[in-house]
Amino acid sequence: MKISEARLKLRNLIDEEAKLITIFMERKRLLRGGVYQAFSKCGKANCVCVREGKLHIAWRFYWTEGGKTLNRVLSKSEIVYYQRLTRNYQRFRKARARLVKIHKEMIELINILEQGMTKESVKGYVKRG
Ligand SMILES: [Zn+2]
């Protein structure tokens, strides 16, 4: 990779990093977990779920605790709120993962810059002195 290409890539990563930082700085609540729809049978003998196979839909919130994944049913009034907070959390985590990757790429680019910028051997400078 040419030095000019490495500089350009580094510049682009710095710009992307700045965007990610704004995500970490947002004053949003984060809820570790997720929301999903679960379909189930209630078990009542003459319910439509048993008679016609029309399953009940429930929104559930899941989270992990001590290595276990737990979940609970959300009430209608909770669904949107939990969706928003878990989405905030997932966005934050995604940004964090991307930042880790970007920093790794940055170091690689900086190494390329260093190699390119120190091409001339130290010997050349020692002789001059
Ligand atoms: Zn039922």
Boltz pocket constraint, residues with backbone or C-beta under 6 A from the ligand:
constraints:
  - pocket:
      binder: B
      contacts: [[A, 40], [A, 41], [A, 42], [A, 43], [A, 44], [A, 47], [A, 48], [A, 49], [A, 50], [A, 54], [A, 56]]
      max_distance: 6.0
